[in-house]
Amino acid sequence: MTIRVVVADDQELVRSGFAMILDVQPDIEVVAEAGDGAEAVDAVRRHAPDVALLDIRMPRVDGIEACRAISAAGDCRTVMLTTFDSDEYVYEALHAGASGFLLKDVRRDDLVHAVRVVARGDSLLAPSVARRLVEQYTRPAARSRRPDPRLDVLTARERETLLLLARGLSNAEIAAELVVSDHTVKTHVGNVLAKLGLRDRIQAVICAYETGLVAAGDPPPGGADRAGPSPAPARK
């Protein structure tokens, strides 16, 4: 199946370069290019691509706002591009619904890999990386640990699953923690994402912190240090 892509960047040479790299791949087709966020949103609406590559800093409508609009409107997944290696931008992009984040000096092969990873429904940042970012940006606004009504739709086991997702555990680790099969964990994860209206595991991590289910500084299960990044993309 061909992966349809929209590339948005206000620098024409950068935009064209990314488009050329992707368009020569046998399984990828660049269906449109855009020079700003407004054009990107319109291109996604007209061409219904699988993936949108969005520069964060663009005129009229920036990449964060474009990502938010695209994520709310349909199934197109977004990968954010920037020259700024800043955790703040990563957090804002993920919070807006992005499924991946790349610096503009990304290697050719890594760019192609990123599009393929996101197109198949995976996330480009491991949940443990997102967890560190969320901890950093929720720490100044620490809240009381009162239950959030958004979590009322979850069963007790689904809430446990969300808690373990937020701690950065893989499906296999969650299965061991809950003493259930990998298939059961996959079902629980799918139910959590569906009930809370979340796109992927990264969004689940953010939701867990925003609802107060997990707070910055909470110890991981079993006392193990799970703060390090996972080498593989996050999967449902």
C-alpha positions in Angstrom: 0.0 0.0 0.0 1.3 3.5 -0.9 1.8 6.0 1.9 0.4 9.3 0.9 2.3 12.3 2.4 1.9 16.1 2.6 5.1 18.1 3.2 4.8 21.6 4.8 7.7 24.0 5.3 8.0 27.7 4.6 11.6 27.2 3.2 11.1 26.0 -0.4 14.5 24.2 -0.7 13.9 22.3 2.6 10.4 21.4 1.6 11.4 20.3 -1.9 14.4 18.3 -0.5 12.2 16.3 1.9 9.6 15.8 -0.9 12.3 14.5 -3.3 13.7 12.1 -0.7 10.3 10.6 0.1 8.8 10.6 -3.5 11.5 8.3 -4.8 10.6 5.6 -2.3 8.5 2.8 -4.0 6.0 2.8 -1.2 5.6 6.6 -0.6 3.9 9.3 -2.7 4.1 13.0 -1.9 0.6 14.3 -2.9 1.1 17.9 -2.0 3.5 20.6 -0.6 2.6 23.5 1.5 4.4 26.7 2.5 2.6 27.4 5.8 0.3 25.8 8.3 -2.9 27.1 6.7 -1.9 25.6 3.3 -1.0 22.4 5.1 -4.4 22.0 6.7 -6.1 22.7 3.4 -3.8 20.2 1.5 -4.7 17.5 4.1 -8.4 18.3 3.7 -8.1 18.0 -0.1 -5.8 15.0 -0.5 -6.5 12.9 2.6 -2.9 11.8 3.1 -1.7 9.2 5.6 1.1 11.4 7.0 1.8 15.1 7.2 5.3 16.4 7.7 5.0 19.8 9.4 7.6 22.4 10.2 6.9 23.9 13.6 7.7 27.5 12.7 5.7 28.7 9.7 3.9 31.9 8.9 0.1 32.5 9.2 -0.6 29.2 11.0 2.4 27.5 12.7 3.0 23.8 12.7 1.6 23.2 16.2 -1.8 24.8 15.3 -1.8 23.0 12.0 -1.1 19.7 13.8 -3.9 20.3 16.2 -6.4 21.0 13.4 -5.2 18.0 11.3 -5.4 15.7 14.3 -8.9 16.8 15.2 -10.2 16.5 11.7 -9.3 13.0 10.7 -7.0 10.1 10.6 -3.9 11.8 9.1 -0.9 11.4 11.4 1.7 14.1 11.8 5.5 14.2 12.1 6.9 17.6 13.3 10.1 19.0 11.8 12.2 21.7 13.5 15.7 23.2 13.7 15.1 23.8 17.4 16.2 20.9 19.7 13.9 22.0 22.5 11.9 19.8 24.9 9.3 22.6 25.0 8.6 22.2 21.3 8.5 18.4 21.6 5.9 18.6 24.4 3.7 21.1 22.6 3.8 19.0 19.4 2.9 15.8 21.2 0.2 17.6 23.1 -1.2 18.8 19.8 -1.5 15.3 18.5 1.8 14.7 16.8 2.9 11.1 16.4 6.6 11.9 15.8 9.2 14.6 16.1 12.3 15.1 14.0 15.1 17.7 13.7 15.6 19.1 10.2 19.1 17.7 10.0 17.6 14.2 10.1 19.4 11.6 8.0 17.7 10.6 4.7 17.1 7.0 5.9 15.7 8.2 9.3 13.2 10.5 7.6 11.9 7.7 5.4 11.8 5.4 8.4 9.9 8.0 10.4 7.2 8.3 7.8 6.8 4.5 7.6 6.7 4.1 11.3 4.0 6.7 11.8 2.0 5.6 8.8 1.6 2.1 10.3 0.1 3.5 13.5 3.2 3.6 15.7 4.7 6.5 17.5 8.2 7.9 16.8 9.0 8.7 20.5 9.0 5.9 23.1 6.5 6.5 25.9 9.3 6.7 28.5 10.7 9.8 26.6 7.2 11.4 26.6 6.9 10.6 30.3 10.1 12.6 31.1 8.8 15.6 29.1 5.4 15.6 30.7 7.0 15.4 34.1 9.1 18.4 33.3 6.2 20.5 32.2 3.6 19.5 34.7 6.0 19.8 37.7 5.5 23.6 38.2 1.7 23.1 38.2 1.4 20.2 40.6 -2.1 19.4 41.5 -3.9 17.5 44.2 -4.4 13.8 43.4 -8.2 14.0 43.3 -9.6 11.5 40.7 -10.4 13.1 37.4 -13.9 12.3 36.0 -12.4 11.6 32.6 -11.1 8.3 33.9 -14.5 7.1 35.1 -15.1 5.4 31.8 -12.3 3.0 32.5 -12.5 -0.3 34.4 -10.2 -0.9 37.3 -7.9 -3.0 35.1 -7.9 -0.5 32.3 -6.9 2.2 34.8 -4.1 0.0 36.0 -3.0 -0.4 32.3 -3.0 3.3 31.8 -0.9 3.8 34.9 1.7 1.3 33.7 1.7 2.8 30.2 2.5 6.2 31.8 5.4 4.6 33.6 6.9 3.6 30.3 6.2 -0.2 30.4 6.0 -2.3 27.2 3.1 -4.7 26.6 5.2 -7.6 27.7 6.2 -5.8 31.0 2.5 -4.8 31.6 1.5 -8.4 31.1 4.1 -9.5 33.7 3.0 -6.8 36.1 -0.7 -7.7 35.8 -0.1 -11.5 35.4 -2.1 -11.7 32.1 -1.4 -12.6 28.5 0.1 -10.2 26.0 -3.2 -10.5 24.0 -5.1 -9.3 27.1 -2.8 -6.4 27.5 -3.3 -5.4 23.9 -7.0 -5.5 24.4 -6.8 -3.3 27.5 -4.5 -0.8 25.8 -6.9 -0.6 22.8 -9.9 -0.1 25.2 -8.0 2.7 27.1 -7.2 4.6 23.8 -10.7 4.2 22.5 -12.6 5.2 25.6 -10.4 8.2 26.3 -10.3 9.3 22.6 -6.5 9.0 22.4 -4.5 8.4 19.2 -1.6 6.4 20.6 0.4 5.4 23.7 2.2 8.8 23.8 -1.1 10.5 24.2 -2.0 8.0 26.9 1.1 9.1 28.8 0.2 12.7 28.6 -3.4 12.0 29.7 -2.2 10.0 32.7 -0.3 13.0 34.0 -2.9 15.6 33.1 -5.6 13.7 34.9 -3.4 13.2 38.0 -3.3 9.4 37.7 0.5 9.8 37.8 2.5 12.6 39.2 6.0 13.8 38.6 8.4 11.9 40.9 6.2 8.8 41.4 8.3 5.7 41.6 8.0 3.1 38.8 6.5 -0.3 39.5 8.8 -2.6 41.5 11.2 0.3 42.1 12.9 -0.2 38.7 14.2 2.8 36.8 12.2 3.0 33.6 13.0 6.6 32.7 15.3 5.7 29.9 14.2 5.8 26.2 13.2 2.6 24.5 15.1 1.8 21.3 12.0 0.8 19.4 8.9 2.9 18.4 5.9 2.6 20.6 3.3 0.2 19.4 -0.4 -0.3 20.2 
